[in-house]
Amino acid sequence: MTIVEFLNARLDEDERASKAVPEGSRGRERALAEVAAKRRIVRGYADAHDASMRTVDPSASVHGGDPWSELFAWRMAVKYLAAVYANHSEYDATWEVPEVSKELTGK
């Protein structure tokens, strides 16, 4: 399972849980908006990864920068998102960012 597949599965779960709350309930719309925002981040990473894998010449980046640096920034963003689910059985420890894990878990 890739980090993108893992996060999309968790976001599907979060979205289902948010939709189960009655409409008009406090926090429901915010929770759904957060899921949508996180999906955009994951999609941005997947798009950057695909583009970087096709780019051999760093100067050819659409954004004018180094595509590997851009991909790294997106990768860190999805690792931060995944860290929230560090206790999940399908979480892969290779996605861990030590300083984030310590902040979230106190360990």
N, C-alpha and C positions, 0 to 999 in steps of 0.2 A: 504494500500500500504506500502510495506517495503522500507527501505532506499535503498536497492539493486535494487528493481523494479523502484523506483523513479530515481535513478542515471542512470540506463540503459536506461530509457525512455529519459532523458535529453541528454545522450550521443548519442542516436539514432538521436535526433533532431540536435545536433551539427554536427554529421557526415553527415547528409543529407545537411545541410547548407554548409558545407565545400566542399562537392562533387558538389554542384551547381555552385561553382566558376570555371571558365574555367581552364583547366589544364595549368600549366606553370605560373599561376598567383602567385604573391608574397604572401606567407603565406599559400597557400592551403595545401601544403605537410606538413608544420609544424602543421597546425590545425588538419590534419588527424592523424599525429603522436601523438599529444597530446590526441586525443580521444582514440587511441589505448593504450597509456600508462595508461590513467585513467581507461579504461576497465580492464587492468591487475590488477590495485589496487583494484577495486571493486571485481573482481574474487578472488583475494587473500584473501580479507575479507570474502567472502562467503565460500571459502574453509576452512579458519581458524575457522569460526563459526561452520561449519558442524563438523569439527574434534574436536573442543572443546566440542561440545554438546555430542559427543560420548565418550569423555575422562572423566573418573571419577577420575583416579589416575594421579595427575599432573606430577609425575615422568615419565609417559609413553609418554610424548610429543615427537614427532618426532625430534624436534630441541633441545631436552634436557633441555628445560626451562619450566616454568610454562605456560601451554596453556592458562590460563585465562589472564595472562599478555600479551601474544602474541595477543590474541583476542582483548583485550582492545586497544592495539596499532593499530591494523587494524581498529577497530571501530572508533578511533579518525581520522584516515586517511580518511575514507569515510565521516565522519561528516565534515571534512575540505573541501572535494570535494563538498558536498551538500550545504555548506554555500554559494557558488558562486551563487546558484539558490534560495537564501532565499526569493526573491520577487515573486517566482512562486506560483501560486494558490494551487498546490498540495504539497508544502513544508510543512513539519511537524515541528512545533516549538520545539518539544522534541528532534530534532536532533541538535539544536543550541548549539554552543560552544561560550559562551559570548565574550571571548577575540578575537575570529576570527570574529564574527559578528561585533564587534565594529571596528575592523581594516578595514573590507570591507565596512561598511556602515557609519562609523563615529558616530554611535549612541551607 
